[in-house]
Amino acid sequence: MIGREVAAATGTLPEIVDAATARPDRAIVCVSSNAERGLAAELLGREGFRFVFSSHVPDGTPARRMLDAGQALWLPWNVHPTLPDLLALVRTTGARRVLPAFLDIATAPRLAEGLGARLWTHPETEI
């Protein structure tokens, strides 16, 4: 849950809202990426709410219709960074361990070379 992650990072639990308590003057993070269900879908017809989509937006979704009509913004975030971007992120954050997901480390020698001992390849780990 995003709320727990924010609380762990900031020491403050963010306000959790639903359709009845959501206000258009607040930033709200919704987990339904294309406004097809959940809170985002419930807020579509409400006055004053603005939408920013950050993932893939398929044709035929409410998000695509809103983007095509100029009623929302699309600010994509690449969840699959390039190797230089990943190495820069590791340097910037000071990460001590990097756990690759969806990657056969044997086929990624440049990643192993760039990360060195920070690359965590154990099949199980505690965080």
CYANA upper distance limits for C-alpha pairs under 8 A (distance plus 0.5 A):
  1 MET  CA      5 GLU  CA      7.20
  2 ILE  CA      6 VAL  CA      6.67
  3 GLY  CA      7 ALA  CA      6.65
  3 GLY  CA     13 LEU  CA      6.76
  3 GLY  CA     14 PRO  CA      6.39
  3 GLY  CA     16 ILE  CA      8.04
  4 ARG  CA      8 ALA  CA      6.60
  4 ARG  CA     13 LEU  CA      7.44
  5 GLU  CA      9 ALA  CA      6.68
  6 VAL  CA     10 THR  CA      6.38
  6 VAL  CA     11 GLY  CA      8.08
  6 VAL  CA     12 THR  CA      7.64
  6 VAL  CA     13 LEU  CA      7.15
  6 VAL  CA     14 PRO  CA      7.52
  7 ALA  CA     11 GLY  CA      5.29
  7 ALA  CA     12 THR  CA      5.19
  7 ALA  CA     13 LEU  CA      5.02
  7 ALA  CA     14 PRO  CA      7.44
  8 ALA  CA     12 THR  CA      8.16
 17 VAL  CA     21 THR  CA      5.94
 17 VAL  CA     22 ALA  CA      5.92
 18 ASP  CA     22 ALA  CA      6.24
 18 ASP  CA     39 LEU  CA      7.07
 19 ALA  CA     39 LEU  CA      6.64
 19 ALA  CA     42 GLU  CA      6.84
 19 ALA  CA     43 LEU  CA      7.19
 22 ALA  CA     26 ARG  CA      8.28
 22 ALA  CA     28 ILE  CA      8.38
 23 ARG  CA     49 PHE  CA      8.29
 24 PRO  CA     47 GLU  CA      8.47
 24 PRO  CA     48 GLY  CA      6.04
 24 PRO  CA     49 PHE  CA      5.27
 24 PRO  CA     50 ARG  CA      7.90
 25 ASP  CA     49 PHE  CA      8.48
 30 CYS  CA     38 GLY  CA      8.30
 30 CYS  CA     39 LEU  CA      6.88
 30 CYS  CA     40 ALA  CA      6.49
 31 VAL  CA     38 GLY  CA      8.31
 32 SER  CA     36 GLU  CA      7.24
 32 SER  CA     37 ARG  CA      6.68
 32 SER  CA     38 GLY  CA      6.75
 32 SER  CA     39 LEU  CA      8.13
 32 SER  CA     40 ALA  CA      7.08
 33 SER  CA     53 PHE  CA      7.41
 33 SER  CA     54 SER  CA      8.16
 33 SER  CA     55 SER  CA      7.18
 33 SER  CA     57 VAL  CA      8.50
 34 ASN  CA     40 ALA  CA      8.50
 34 ASN  CA     53 PHE  CA      7.75
 34 ASN  CA     57 VAL  CA      6.91
 34 ASN  CA     58 PRO  CA      8.47
 34 ASN  CA     61 THR  CA      6.78
 34 ASN  CA     62 PRO  CA      6.87
 34 ASN  CA     63 ALA  CA      5.41
 34 ASN  CA     64 ARG  CA      8.22
 35 ALA  CA     39 LEU  CA      8.33
 35 ALA  CA     40 ALA  CA      5.27
 35 ALA  CA     41 ALA  CA      5.13
 35 ALA  CA     44 LEU  CA      8.14
 35 ALA  CA     61 THR  CA      7.96
 35 ALA  CA     62 PRO  CA      6.32
 35 ALA  CA     63 ALA  CA      6.40
 36 GLU  CA     40 ALA  CA      7.90
 36 GLU  CA     41 ALA  CA      5.99
 36 GLU  CA     61 THR  CA      7.10
 36 GLU  CA     62 PRO  CA      6.73
 36 GLU  CA     63 ALA  CA      8.38
 37 ARG  CA     41 ALA  CA      5.38
 37 ARG  CA     42 GLU  CA      7.89
 38 GLY  CA     42 GLU  CA      6.91
 39 LEU  CA     43 LEU  CA      6.70
 40 ALA  CA     44 LEU  CA      6.89
 42 GLU  CA     46 ARG  CA      8.46
 43 LEU  CA     49 PHE  CA      7.52
 44 LEU  CA     49 PHE  CA      8.00
 50 ARG  CA     71 GLN  CA      8.19
 50 ARG  CA     72 ALA  CA      7.02
 51 PHE  CA     71 GLN  CA      8.20
 51 PHE  CA     72 ALA  CA      5.52
 51 PHE  CA     73 LEU  CA      6.95
 52 VAL  CA     72 ALA  CA      6.27
 52 VAL  CA     73 LEU  CA      5.21
 52 VAL  CA     74 TRP  CA      6.15
 52 VAL  CA     75 LEU  CA      7.27
 53 PHE  CA     57 VAL  CA      8.26
 53 PHE  CA     63 ALA  CA      7.74
 53 PHE  CA     72 ALA  CA      7.99
 53 PHE  CA     73 LEU  CA      6.76
 53 PHE  CA     74 TRP  CA      5.34
 53 PHE  CA     75 LEU  CA      6.67
 53 PHE  CA     76 PRO  CA      7.66
 54 SER  CA     74 TRP  CA      6.34
 54 SER  CA     75 LEU  CA      5.44
 54 SER  CA     76 PRO  CA      4.74
 54 SER  CA     77 TRP  CA      6.22
 55 SER  CA     75 LEU  CA      8.37
 55 SER  CA     76 PRO  CA      5.97
 55 SER  CA     77 TRP  CA      6.99
 56 HIS  CA     76 PRO  CA      7.99
 57 VAL  CA     61 THR  CA      7.86
 57 VAL  CA     63 ALA  CA      7.01
 57 VAL  CA     64 ARG  CA      6.40
 58 PRO  CA     64 ARG  CA      6.97
 59 ASP  CA     64 ARG  CA      6.29
 59 ASP  CA     65 ARG  CA      8.44
 60 GLY  CA     64 ARG  CA      6.94
 60 GLY  CA     65 ARG  CA      7.55
 61 THR  CA     65 ARG  CA      6.93
 62 PRO  CA     66 MET  CA      6.66
 63 ALA  CA     67 LEU  CA      6.64
 63 ALA  CA     72 ALA  CA      8.21
 64 ARG  CA     68 ASP  CA      6.53
 65 ARG  CA     69 ALA  CA      6.67
 66 MET  CA     70 GLY  CA      6.69
 66 MET  CA     71 GLN  CA      5.39
 66 MET  CA     72 ALA  CA      6.02
 67 LEU  CA     71 GLN  CA      6.29
 67 LEU  CA     72 ALA  CA      5.55
 67 LEU  CA     73 LEU  CA      6.84
 67 LEU  CA     74 TRP  CA      7.65
 81 PRO  CA     85 ASP  CA      6.29
 81 PRO  CA     86 LEU  CA      6.29
 82 THR  CA     86 LEU  CA      6.56
 83 LEU  CA     87 LEU  CA      6.62
 83 LEU  CA    111 LEU  CA      7.39
 84 PRO  CA     88 ALA  CA      6.62
 85 ASP  CA     89 LEU  CA      6.61
 86 LEU  CA     90 VAL  CA      6.71
 87 LEU  CA     91 ARG  CA      6.73
 87 LEU  CA    114 GLY  CA      7.35
 87 LEU  CA    115 LEU  CA      7.70
 88 ALA  CA     92 THR  CA      6.49
 89 LEU  CA     93 THR  CA      6.50
 90 VAL  CA     94 GLY  CA      6.28
 90 VAL  CA     95 ALA  CA      5.76
 90 VAL  CA     98 VAL  CA      8.39
 91 ARG  CA     95 ALA  CA      7.44
 95 ALA  CA    118 ARG  CA      8.02
 96 ARG  CA    118 ARG  CA      5.93
 97 ARG  CA    117 ALA  CA      8.46
 97 ARG  CA    118 ARG  CA      4.99
 97 ARG  CA    119 LEU  CA      6.35
 97 ARG  CA    120 TRP  CA      6.37
 98 VAL  CA    115 LEU  CA      8.43
 98 VAL  CA    118 ARG  CA      6.33
 98 VAL  CA    119 LEU  CA      5.52
 98 VAL  CA    120 TRP  CA      6.10
 99 LEU  CA    119 LEU  CA      6.99
 99 LEU  CA    120 TRP  CA      5.70
 99 LEU  CA    121 THR  CA      7.30
100 PRO  CA    119 LEU  CA      8.31
100 PRO  CA    120 TRP  CA      8.01
100 PRO  CA    121 THR  CA      8.15
103 LEU  CA    107 THR  CA      8.46
103 LEU  CA    108 ALA  CA      8.28
104 ASP  CA    108 ALA  CA      7.38
105 ILE  CA    109 PRO  CA      7.63
105 ILE  CA    112 ALA  CA      7.89
105 ILE  CA    121 THR  CA      8.09
108 ALA  CA    112 ALA  CA      7.03
109 PRO  CA    113 GLU  CA      6.53
110 ARG  CA    114 GLY  CA      6.49
111 LEU  CA    115 LEU  CA      6.56
112 ALA  CA    116 GLY  CA      6.19
112 ALA  CA    119 LEU  CA      7.02
115 LEU  CA    119 LEU  CA      5.97
